Amino acid sequence: MSNTNTGGPAFPVLIVDRPKKLEHFNGMTLRDYFAAKAMQGLIAHEERAKQLGSHNLGDFDERVAVAAYRYANAMLKARGA
C-alpha cells in the first residue's frame, strides 16, 4: 500500500529565531492525519470495522490500519491533492 501522494504537511510551522535563523517543521503529513482520523472512527465503531474486507489480513488491527489509509487516500483524491 504505497501512496506517494501525502497531501503535504498537515501542520507546518515556521519558527523564526533571531538572528536570521529559520527552521521549518512539517510534522505529520496530511495523509497520516486523515488516516488517524479515519482510524479513530473505525475503532469507535468496531462492529462496523470488523466487516472490513481483506480477510487475508488476519489481524483485526492490521485491517483497520489498511482501511484507514484507504479512506485517507480517498479523501486526498476527493480534495484534488
Buried (B, 14 or more C-beta within 10 A) or exposed (E): EEEEEBBEBBEEEEEEEEEEEEEEEEEBBBBBBBBEBBBEEBEEEEEEBEEBEEEEBEEEEEBBBBBBBBBBBEBBEEEEE
